Amino acid sequence: MSFTYGRALTTDRDRVRFYIGDVTSGAGPLPGSANFADEELDGLLTIEGAWQRTVAAAFERLAAAWMTHASFTADGLQLARSDIAKGFAEQAAEWRKKYGTSTATNVSRAGSRAPTRVDGYSSDVTSWET
């Protein structure tokens, strides 16, 4: 797993890392302070087609990763990891609202293929583009 980050934000990968808070090796936003691998972010950039949509996809991945971790209470201190997942999901929704979904894969946020309208006039338009 490789990790690179340039503070000048000259590459799309650097921009994605900046906005998701994954800028320090060994202190990443994933559970266990893990970082996204360069290869993972490069793959998302290819799928999403733009760094802004890749930010949304990374936030979606972070929400899914944190959702699998249970909340706990110890010595009167409560940690609700579902709140962490919720925060990442909210960020993903905001980025998707601004920048949309991948045009290359034509998938919805749920990961299923977008339905295509068949009304005789717009067979090439997905249902959420109306």
Secondary structure, DSSP 8 states (H G I E B T S, - for coil): ------TT--SHHHHHHHHHT--STT--SBGGGB---HHHHHHHHHHHSSHHHHHHHHHHHHHHHHHTS--EEETTEEE-HHHHHHHHHHHHHHHHHHH-S-TTT-B-TTSSB--B--SSS-TTSBGGG-
